[in-house]
Amino acid sequence: MEINIDFDEASILWRQNKKSIGNGMYVYTCEATCKNGKSCSKKLCFKKNGKNNILSTYCFTHFHLNKCSF
C-alpha cells in the first residue's frame, strides 16, 4: 500500500485559520468576515463556563455581534 501526502498543501490548509506569532507558534484567528469583505484576523475569544475554559470561533468583537453564548 502506497501513501502519498502533499505536505506543502497540508501546511497551507493547516495555516488557513491561524496567525503566526513567531518562533514557530500560531494562534487561531476569527472565522468572521468584516464589513469590508475581508476575513477577520484577530485572535479568538476565550470564555469561562464553570470549571472549563471554552475557545470560541470568533474574536471578542464578533462573538458579541453574533450573540454567541456558551
Beta strands, then each sheet from edge to edge (+ up, - down):
strand 1: 18-22
strand 2: 25-28
strand 3: 46-49
strand 4: 52-55
sheet 1: 1+ 2-
sheet 2: 3+ 4-
end
